[in-house]
């Protein structure tokens, strides 16, 4: 029951322990017939109970203390027993031996506690607690070694599971073991309070539950590659932040931990908000790309219907204005290797054709150009090894730089325009060839017709 004299963070351990139990129940409900999931449920029950009992045990509730010692002692053995079945591949001999050692250590710590330590706190602090912590470290190190051995000779699926497990194990237990348990149990030094490091431990059961209940496994190496820069920035920011704290201020340990946690939490929340808004932003660009595709089909249909290139160039310029708010658009096409302006709008209307044609370079890459102090961008329309035209775009009307997605849209429109104009050129060549073929075939057809008429006359003059 809630007690106003007990700090709230003590209840946090109960919440974490119950989360373990709920994760185990969820996994069991998903796959009740799986032996591996059954062992996972046992692991979650024992681990969750050990974590949840840490709070009432600190309140000197007798039954809670006894149950905490039992569950914390046997949790490493249950962990090893779970990995005896997962992943489904051969385990080395040392792993089974270590599993038996963890069982013996658990039995020893429990017997010492109930026979001597239950009434002597010194025995608990000098024997029972170091045994429990050593058992945890031994089981975790054995599991990590097992994972690395699996990485040496296994399928890509098993290897990917191992990467996820190693990451989950390290992220979960490293803060608890290094910053709290080892310092407190072996060096008699007050480490970071247990409840501050406890929140990280939830990562491990979530990772295991994902692996056991999902058929597809994400590529952890690819995810790590994507977030490695963000992690590096966050770590450097925390290092610089702490250096400034120690140089100019004198805070106690709890305040420093709280401020670092708050800063790290701010980074995480910012990243989550950014990723949450990203789909909304991408949806906008996706709709624009769909509109570009529709306009492309419409322009191509106009080409098939015999519309002139000037009309199609106007449609492309209108599409550019609807997509991005630019000051003007100009399309230049090489007709028989002679550059010709097909259509121009906005700022380009103030320049004569000669100025525009002479300023265009024959490079194959986009360029930033200037005419009478007016800036614009030249995008060559390349087809194989030849430049068949240019796509000129003025600055944005609000004088801001083009965003990354806007540049991608410009490139798409430029590519589509090149494809459409090249298709138009091919259509014109096909029509020309058909016309020449028809003209060449007419005299031959007339000659054949005259020859047939002569043969019919001969048959009438000389009947059989």
C-alpha positions in Angstrom: 0.0 0.0 0.0 1.1 3.6 -0.7 3.0 5.2 2.2 3.6 9.0 2.0 6.8 8.5 4.0 8.4 6.1 1.5 10.0 7.8 -1.6 8.3 7.3 -4.9 11.3 5.8 -6.6 11.0 2.7 -4.4 7.7 1.9 -6.1 9.5 2.1 -9.5 11.2 -1.3 -8.8 7.8 -2.9 -8.3 6.7 -1.4 -11.6 9.7 -2.9 -13.4 9.2 -6.3 -11.8 5.6 -6.4 -12.8 6.6 -5.4 -16.4 8.8 -8.5 -16.5 5.9 -10.6 -15.5 3.5 -9.1 -18.0 6.1 -9.6 -20.8 6.4 -13.2 -19.8 2.6 -13.6 -19.8 2.3 -11.9 -23.2 4.9 -14.2 -24.8 3.3 -17.3 -23.2 -0.1 -16.3 -24.6 1.4 -15.9 -28.0 3.1 -19.3 -28.1 1.9 -21.5 -25.2 3.1 -24.7 -26.7 6.7 -23.7 -27.2 9.1 -25.2 -24.7 11.4 -22.2 -25.1 8.6 -19.7 -24.3 7.7 -21.8 -21.2 11.3 -21.4 -19.9 11.1 -17.7 -20.8 8.0 -17.3 -18.8 9.8 -19.0 -15.8 12.7 -16.6 -16.3 10.5 -13.6 -16.4 8.6 -14.7 -13.3 11.7 -15.3 -11.2 13.5 -12.1 -12.4 10.4 -10.0 -12.1 9.8 -11.2 -8.5 13.4 -10.6 -7.5 13.2 -7.0 -8.8 9.8 -6.2 -7.4 10.8 -7.6 -4.0 13.8 -5.3 -3.7 11.5 -2.4 -2.6 9.6 -4.1 0.2 12.8 -5.8 1.2 14.4 -2.4 1.8 11.5 -1.6 4.0 12.6 -4.5 6.3 9.6 -6.6 5.5 10.7 -10.1 6.6 8.9 -12.3 4.1 9.9 -10.0 1.2 13.6 -10.2 2.2 13.6 -14.0 2.3 11.8 -14.3 -1.1 14.2 -11.7 -2.6 17.2 -13.8 -1.5 15.7 -17.0 -3.0 14.7 -15.4 -6.3 17.9 -13.4 -6.7 20.0 -16.4 -6.0 18.3 -18.7 -8.5 17.7 -16.1 -11.2 21.2 -16.7 -12.8 20.5 -20.5 -13.0 17.1 -19.9 -14.5 18.7 -17.6 -17.1 21.3 -20.3 -18.0 18.6 -22.9 -18.1 16.6 -20.7 -20.6 19.7 -20.3 -22.9 20.1 -24.1 -22.7 17.1 -24.2 -25.1 17.5 -20.9 -27.0 18.7 -20.5 -29.6 18.0 -23.9 -31.0 21.6 -25.1 -31.7 24.3 -27.2 -30.0 25.7 -25.8 -26.7 29.3 -26.3 -25.7 30.2 -28.4 -22.7 31.4 -25.5 -20.6 28.0 -23.9 -20.7 26.3 -26.9 -19.0 29.1 -26.9 -16.3 28.7 -23.2 -15.6 24.9 -23.8 -15.4 25.5 -26.4 -12.6 28.0 -24.0 -10.9 25.3 -21.3 -10.8 22.9 -23.8 -9.3 25.4 -24.7 -6.6 26.2 -21.1 -5.8 22.5 -20.3 -5.5 21.9 -23.2 -3.1 25.0 -22.2 -1.1 23.9 -18.5 -0.8 20.4 -19.5 0.2 21.5 -22.0 2.8 24.0 -19.5 4.3 21.3 -16.9 4.5 18.7 -19.0 6.2 21.1 -20.8 8.5 23.2 -17.8 9.7 22.6 -14.6 7.7 19.0 -14.2 8.5 20.0 -12.9 12.0 23.4 -11.5 11.1 23.6 -8.6 8.6 27.4 -8.9 8.5 27.1 -12.4 7.0 24.6 -11.1 4.4 26.9 -8.2 3.4 30.2 -10.3 3.3 29.0 -13.7 2.0 25.4 -13.8 0.7 25.3 -10.6 -1.3 28.8 -11.1 -3.0 27.7 -14.7 -3.9 24.5 -13.5 -5.5 26.3 -10.7 -7.5 29.1 -13.1 -8.5 26.5 -15.6 -9.7 24.8 -12.9 -11.8 28.1 -11.8 -13.3 29.2 -15.4 -14.0 25.9 -16.3 -15.8 25.9 -13.1 -17.8 29.5 -13.5 -19.0 28.8 -17.2 -19.9 25.8 -16.2 -21.9 27.8 -13.5 -23.8 30.6 -16.0 -24.5 28.0 -18.4 -25.7 26.6 -15.8 -28.1 30.0 -15.0 -29.5 30.7 -18.7 -30.1 27.4 -19.0 -32.0 28.5 -16.1 -34.1 31.5 -18.1 -35.3 29.6 -21.0 -36.9 25.9 -20.6 -37.5 23.3 -19.4 -40.1 22.7 -15.7 -40.7 19.4 -16.0 -38.9 21.1 -17.3 -35.7 23.8 -14.7 -36.0 21.3 -11.9 -36.3 19.5 -13.2 -33.2 22.8 -13.2 -31.4 23.5 -9.6 -32.3 20.1 -8.6 -30.9 20.6 -10.7 -27.7 24.1 -9.3 -27.0 22.9 -5.7 -27.5 19.9 -6.3 -25.3 21.9 -8.0 -22.6 24.6 -5.3 -22.5 22.2 -2.4 -22.6 20.1 -4.0 -19.8 22.6 -5.3 -17.2 25.7 -3.3 -17.7 24.4 -0.1 -15.9 23.0 -2.2 -13.0 26.0 -4.5 -12.5 28.9 -2.0 -13.1 27.4 1.2 -11.6 25.5 -0.3 -8.7 26.0 -4.0 -7.7 29.7 -4.5 -8.1 30.8 -1.3 -6.4 28.4 -1.9 -3.5 29.1 -5.6 -3.0 32.9 -5.9 -3.5 34.4 -2.4 -2.9 32.1 -1.3 -0.1 31.7 1.9 -2.0 28.3 3.5 -2.4 27.6 3.3 -6.1 24.8 4.9 -8.1 21.5 4.0 -6.3 20.0 0.8 -7.6 16.7 2.4 -8.6 18.5 4.8 -11.0 20.1 2.0 -13.0 17.1 -0.4 -12.8 15.2 1.2 -15.7 17.7 -0.1 -18.3 17.0 -3.8 -17.4 13.6 -3.8 -19.2 15.5 -3.8 -22.6 16.5 -7.5 -22.1 13.0 -9.1 -21.7 11.6 -6.9 -24.5 14.4 -8.1 -26.8 13.8 -11.8 -25.9 10.1 -11.5 -26.2 10.5 -10.0 -29.7 12.7 -12.8 -30.8 10.4 -15.5 -29.5 7.1 -14.1 -30.7 8.0 -12.5 -34.1 8.8 -14.5 -37.2 11.0 -11.8 -38.7 14.1 -10.5 -37.0 15.3 -6.9 -37.7 18.8 -6.4 -39.0 20.5 -5.1 -35.9 23.8 -4.3 -37.6 21.9 -2.1 -40.1 20.0 -0.3 -37.3 23.2 0.2 -35.3 24.8 1.7 -38.4 22.0 4.2 -38.8 21.9 5.3 -35.1 25.7 5.1 -34.5 26.2 8.8 -35.3 23.3 9.8 -33.0 24.7 7.8 -30.2 28.2 9.3 -30.7 26.7 12.8 -30.7 24.7 12.1 -27.5 27.8 10.6 -25.7 30.0 13.6 -26.7 27.3 16.0 -25.5 27.1 14.2 -22.2 30.9 14.3 -21.8 31.2 18.0 -22.6 28.2 18.7 -20.3 29.8 16.9 -17.4 33.2 18.6 -17.9 31.5 22.0 -17.6 29.6 20.8 -14.5 32.8 19.8 -12.7 34.7 22.9 -13.9 32.2 25.5 -12.8 29.9 23.9 -10.3 30.0 21.6 -7.3 27.0 19.3 -7.4 26.5 16.1 -5.4 26.3 12.7 -7.1 22.5 12.5 -7.1 22.1 15.9 -8.7 24.7 15.0 -11.4 22.9 11.7 -12.1 19.5 13.5 -12.3 20.8 16.2 -14.7 22.5 13.6 -17.0 19.4 11.5 -17.0 17.3 14.5 -17.9 19.7 15.5 -20.7 19.7 11.9 -22.1 16.0 11.8 -21.8 15.7 15.1 -23.7 17.8 13.6 -26.6 15.6 10.5 -26.7 12.4 12.5 -26.7 13.6 14.8 -29.4 14.6 11.9 -31.6 11.3 10.2 -31.0 9.4 13.3 -31.9 11.5 13.8 -35.0 10.9 10.3 -36.1 7.2 10.6 -35.3 6.8 13.7 -37.4 8.9 12.2 -40.2 6.1 10.1 -41.7 3.8 13.1 -41.8 6.5 15.1 -43.7 7.2 12.2 -46.0 3.4 11.8 -46.7 3.4 15.3 -48.0 6.3 14.6 -50.4 4.8 11.2 -51.4 1.6 13.0 -52.4 3.6 15.5 -54.5 5.4 12.6 -56.2 2.1 11.0 -57.0 0.9 14.2 -58.5 4.1 14.4 -60.6 3.5 10.9 -61.9 -0.1 11.7 -62.9 1.1 14.9 -64.7 3.8 12.8 -66.5 1.2 10.4 -67.8 -1.0 13.3 -68.9 1.9 14.9 -70.8 2.9 11.7 -72.4 -0.7 11.2 -73.6 -0.6 14.6 -75.1 2.6 13.6 -77.0 0.9 10.5 -78.3 -2.0 12.7 -79.5 0.3 14.7 -81.6 0.7 17.8 -79.4 3.8 20.0 -80.1 6.8 20.0 -77.7 6.0 23.7 -76.8 2.7 22.6 -75.4 4.3 19.8 -73.4 7.0 22.1 -72.1 4.3 24.5 -70.8 2.7 21.6 -68.9 6.1 20.7 -67.4 6.7 24.3 -66.3 3.3 24.5 -64.8 4.0 21.3 -62.9 7.3 22.8 -61.6 5.4 25.9 -60.3 2.8 23.7 -58.6 5.4 21.6 -56.9 7.9 24.2 -55.7 7.3 28.0 -55.4 10.1 29.1 -57.8 10.5 32.5 -59.5 10.5 31.1 -63.0 11.1 28.1 -65.3 12.7 27.8 -68.7 13.0 24.7 -70.9 15.6 24.6 -73.7 15.6 21.7 -76.3 18.1 20.8 -78.9 16.4 20.4 -82.2 18.8 19.1 -84.8 21.6 20.1 -82.4 20.4 23.7 -82.3 19.2 24.9 -78.9 15.7 26.3 -78.9 13.6 27.7 -76.1 10.4 25.8 -75.8 8.8 27.7 -72.9 9.7 30.2 -70.2 7.9 31.7 -67.3 8.3 34.2 -64.5 11.8 35.8 -64.1 13.0 34.3 -67.4 10.4 36.4 -69.4 12.6 39.5 -68.7 15.5 38.0 -70.7 15.6 37.6 -74.4 16.3 34.2 -75.9 19.8 35.0 -77.0 20.9 35.8 -73.4 19.5 32.6 -72.1 20.9 30.4 -74.9 24.4 31.9 -74.6 24.6 31.5 -70.8 23.9 27.8 -70.9 27.0 25.7 -70.5 27.5 22.3 -72.0 28.4 20.6 -68.7 26.6 17.4 -67.7 26.1 18.5 -64.0 23.7 21.1 -62.5 25.2 24.6 -62.2 24.4 27.8 -60.4 24.3 30.7 -62.9 23.8 34.5 -62.9 22.4 36.9 -65.5 22.3 40.6 -64.7 22.4 39.8 -61.0 19.6 37.3 -61.2 20.5 33.8 -59.9 19.1 30.6 -61.4 20.0 27.0 -61.6 20.8 25.1 -64.8 19.9 21.3 -64.9 21.2 19.6 -68.1 18.9 17.0 -69.6 21.3 14.2 -70.4 20.4 11.1 -72.5 23.2 8.5 -72.5 26.3 10.5 -73.5 24.6 13.5 -75.0 22.9 16.6 -73.6 19.6 17.0 -75.3 18.4 20.1 -73.5 18.4 22.2 -70.3 16.0 22.8 -67.5 16.4 26.2 -66.0 14.9 27.1 -62.6 14.9 30.4 -60.8 15.4 30.9 -57.1 12.6 30.3 -54.6 10.3 33.3 -54.3 10.9 33.5 -50.5 14.7 33.6 -51.2 15.4 30.5 -49.1 17.6 27.6 -50.1 16.1 24.4 -51.6 15.4 21.7 -49.0 16.8 18.2 -49.5 13.4 16.8 -50.6 12.8 19.8 -52.9 16.1 19.0 -54.7 15.0 15.4 -55.1 11.7 16.6 -56.6 13.5 18.9 -59.1 15.7 15.9 -60.1 12.6 13.8 -60.6 10.9 16.4 -62.8 14.1 16.9 -64.8 14.5 13.1 -65.3 10.8 12.8 -66.3 11.1 15.8 -68.7 14.2 14.2 -70.3 12.3 10.9 -70.7 9.3 12.6 -72.2 11.2 14.8 -74.7 13.3 11.8 -75.7 10.1 9.8 -76.3 8.7 12.7 -78.4 11.9 12.7 -80.5 11.6 8.9 -81.0 7.9 9.3 -82.0 8.8 12.0 -84.5 11.4 9.7 -86.0 9.0 6.8 -86.2 6.4 8.9 -87.9 9.0 10.2 -90.4 10.2 6.7 -91.2 6.6 5.5 -91.7 5.9 8.4 -94.1 9.0 7.7 -96.2 8.1 4.0 -96.3 4.6 4.7 -97.5 5.9 7.1 -100.2 8.4 4.6 -101.4 5.9 1.8 -101.5 3.3 3.6 -103.7 5.2 3.3 -107.1 5.9 -0.4 -106.5 2.2 -1.1 -105.7 1.1 0.7 -108.9 3.6 -1.3 -111.0 2.2 -4.6 -109.5 -1.3 -3.5 -110.3 -0.4 -2.7 -114.0 1.4 -6.0 -114.3 -1.7 -7.9 -113.1 -3.9 -6.0 -115.6 -1.7 -6.9 -118.5 -1.7 -10.6 -117.5 -5.6 -10.6 -117.5 -5.7 -9.1 -121.0 -3.4 -11.8 -122.3 -5.6 -14.5 -120.9 -8.6 -13.0 -122.6 -6.9 -12.8 -126.0 -5.6 -16.3 -125.9 -8.2 -18.5 -124.5 -7.3 -22.2 -123.8 
